[in-house]
Every structure is written in C-alpha cells, then in structure tokens.
Amino acid sequence: MKDNIIDDKQGTTSLRTLERGLDILDCFCHSNTKLSLSELAATTGLNPSTAFRILATLEKRNYINRNPETKKYQLGSQFYCLFSPSLDSLDLRTIAAPHLQHLFSLSNESVCLYVVLDNHRVCLDRIETTHPLRRVIHVGDRLSLTKGAGGKVLLAWMTENQRQKYGITDSSLSPNELDIIKQKGFSSSLAEREEGVAAIAAPIFNANEEIIAALSMSGPTVRFTQEVIGKMIPLVIKTANDISLDLGYKNKFTPQ
C-alpha cells in the first residue's frame, strides 16, 4: 500500500509538470512567437525558476530554442517535425542533411531548409558559414513568406487555394512575379528582409510532385556579388533537385 501511495504522488507530480510544460508551449500558439522567461512566467503564472527548469528540459529535447543574443525563447525543430503538415515525411531533414552539407562545402555560405507553417516559413535545418560577417538564422525561426527568396519560392509553386489558405494578401507580390520565379526555377532577393543581405532559393518536391520545402543560400551583399550569385544559382538548383530525387520525385526539375 505504501508503494502505491508513493507511485500516486509521483504520478501526480509528473502530470503537473507535463501540464506546466504544455502551458508554456501554449504561449507560442498566439501572435507572440518569441518570448522572454519573465513573459512566459507571467503568462503561465509559474515561478520564474520553475519555468526556467521546464524550458531547459524542452530546450534539451529541441521543442524550444533560446536565442543567446536576445535571451528569448521560440519553438524548436522537434515541435515542427511533430506538427507541421508541410512535412510529408519526417525523413525530410535527414535526407536533406548531407546535401546541405555538400552545398556548404562548395560555398562556405549559410544554407537553410525552409518549410511552410501557417502563414510563415520555418527554418527546419541550417548550416552557418564560418565567415565572421553573417546573418544568423536559428532552427525554428519563423520568417515571412512574402519577403525573401525562400518565401517566394514556396509561394510560387503553391496553388491559389493554398495561398488563400495561408492568408497571403501581400499586394507587393504579383502573380506575374511568381510566374517568373517558376519559369526561372529559382528566386533571388536583395535586402528584402534586412539591409545588406542577399539570398538564392530553389524548390524541393516530393514523390507527388508537390513542393514541400525551399533550399536557400544567403550571405552579405559584399560577398554576394552578381558574379558570385551567377555561380551559386546552378549549385542551389542542383542541390534542391538532388534532395527532391531522394524524396521520390521522379522527374528531374527543369525551369519552365
């Protein structure tokens, strides 16, 4: 009987901890996607030290990421792997990883894998350049779908119904611009999201010939000259196509 009582107490404590962890995750389901410890503690009513311990566990399991510069928390890659409908297969990150590494080895520029979640693009995986001048993106970061090369690639291969589903209403994006991206087979951007940053992106398809991700390479404009961009575009397109083939895509992608 004594053992049963101890087990009941331990079970109650475990359930309470689980509920508190879910309360913290619930905070990220609203408009605020980056929250400080004090904000999370205030929203959940938890003691800051208790919230910190739970966050540390969630961070260890990659459900939460903490930005070392801003000290704010955001959802991590494991959360998206579980819940993102954009991931046709949980193998996407695993299959893409060696291709990202190869592209990085050819360029020493930051490469990133983006998928769609709600009306954002989310960084699923990332390899950072070793250059001291760089724009840091973390796994789990949410970025705009309507600004930047990666977002525009994802939008270009969406159907009109999908764009409406995700609430894409940015009037600066014309159907003609998206059609041109499809014809070229890639998108490039210059200081669209942030001054001094350039990017190239290409689509990744699954076995059903549906776009499920975008492969992006980015860097500062002082390194991403027109000459460098011209050399990198074929590499990005080829790498995205190689990932698609490994995901079961039957046809080698060629621009329209």
Beta strands, then each sheet from edge to edge (+ up, - down):
strand 1: 64-66
strand 2: 73-75
strand 3: 110-117
strand 4: 120-127
strand 5: 142-144
strand 6: 187-190
strand 7: 197-205
strand 8: 211-220
sheet 1: 1+ 2-
sheet 2: 5+ 4- 3+ 8- 7+ 6-
end
